Amino acid sequence: MLTESNLLIVLVALIATVIFGLDRYNHWRAKQVRTLWNCFRCGVQLGPMESTFIKVAGSEAGTQARVCQRCAKRESLKVWIGVGAMAVAFALALFFTLA
């Protein structure tokens, strides 16, 4: 029976399952794309000097995939937007805690 006390545990388990499932899917997809010389994000055909590698799955020593320069810039922008969002969330939480 799903009660209020179990609802948070079920919600956290569901979110963790989705995140880990997407991580494994990206790992599998990166292994498939790595041998094809295609961009992992947009699928465009790449030459040897037109690509770079980004981390797409895993933690510190994660799975890397080959991407074009445009997708690499977009991925870098996503990382900085995420860092900025976490900084703003921390500042707002600190503000509301102290107010």
Residue pairs with C-beta under 8 A, 6 or more apart in sequence:
2 10
23 57
23 58
24 57
26 56
26 57
26 63
26 65
27 56
27 57
27 58
27 63
29 40
29 56
29 65
30 40
30 56
30 57
30 63
30 64
30 65
31 63
33 39
33 40
33 65
33 66
34 65
34 66
37 45
37 46
37 47
37 51
37 66
38 44
38 45
38 46
38 66
39 46
39 51
39 66
39 67
39 68
39 71
40 54
40 56
40 65
40 66
40 67
40 71
41 67
41 68
41 71
41 74
41 75
42 68
42 70
42 71
44 68
46 66
46 68
50 68
50 69
51 66
51 67
51 68
51 69
52 66
52 67
52 69
52 72
53 64
53 65
53 66
53 67
54 64
54 65
54 67
54 71
54 72
54 75
55 62
55 63
55 64
56 62
56 63
56 64
56 65
57 63
67 75
